[in-house]
């Protein structure tokens, strides 16, 4: 851990690093972002298969990417040096085609969900930061789309798109998952829950629904009852008649602004978040790259980077801190079919506030 701590301290003063996966060309593009949001290309890595989802270790020392070389599926571990450059250091099997990856808040366990395989793998991360083969596999999670660790590091939320519900699991020793009580949170029929974000206060979560183009606000066991939906809003502009195809959702670190994207409309919708996280106020829609499959927000909440799966570009926006509006800065060519953006922040893990104890019933 001393090595991790020293690297985190160094990165407190470095520029931020942007990683973009392009599965069609099997590449990761590595960019440096300066304080004005300008990007400089540092590195292009060829991945051992089609790589989509990525996640960065909480200590900012490793990057993990799920890759598919059918019929085999793997997670690749890349070590990150002080300049943000990556070097492959390990590869381990997965049970299904990896749709999304996440780690627990301490970086000891990697969770990989497979939409096509309807399963989730629990993989240990060793002391060096390398992900190993799964020690647990949950099956029968119909078209699960993401795994989301709550702010307490105690509960894993898994939206299952074709079930129209979010499965809940208690995180035990070594990341082992056990059914939570209650076991799931239901959404409306045909919603298609996909990805999630949590308010930093820990009392509210947000889920984007792929099939009906909405975002739900979830109260996490408020007033002593089971977690429940308290607000549902459209992310699609009025008058839009095509089929919804919502994809990604992120909240700024200060919890003031929430962003959602839709691939058919090629927009990013943005909302003001109430101080405690309970309510969203729709503010507007920003036209963006064609078919924005993924985007992300930097660690200081100043910039948003969106990937256009059909435009083969990424777009950098400045976030207006007074209105939440997105201000286009510049677009950059990446590989073919970019789908995922991960950002190595300047903020070390040690600076995060201690999370409160879980309020979910157990």
Beta strands, then each sheet from edge to edge (+ up, - down):
strand 1: 16-22
strand 2: 27-33
strand 3: 39-46
strand 4: 50-56
strand 5: 62-69
strand 6: 72-80
strand 7: 86-93
strand 8: 100-103
strand 9: 109-114
strand 10: 119-125
strand 11: 131-139
strand 12: 148-149
strand 13: 155-160
strand 14: 165-171
strand 15: 177-186
strand 16: 193-198
strand 17: 204-209
strand 18: 214-219
strand 19: 228-234
strand 20: 246-251
strand 21: 257-262
strand 22: 267-273
strand 23: 280-287
strand 24: 292-297
strand 25: 303-308
strand 26: 313-319
strand 27: 326-333
strand 28: 338-344
sheet 1: 3+ 2- 1+ 28-
sheet 2: 4+ 5- 6+ 7-
sheet 3: 8+ 9- 10+ 11-
sheet 4: 12+ 13- 14+ 15-
sheet 5: 16+ 17- 18+ 19-
sheet 6: 20+ 21- 22+ 23-
sheet 7: 24+ 25- 26+ 27-
end
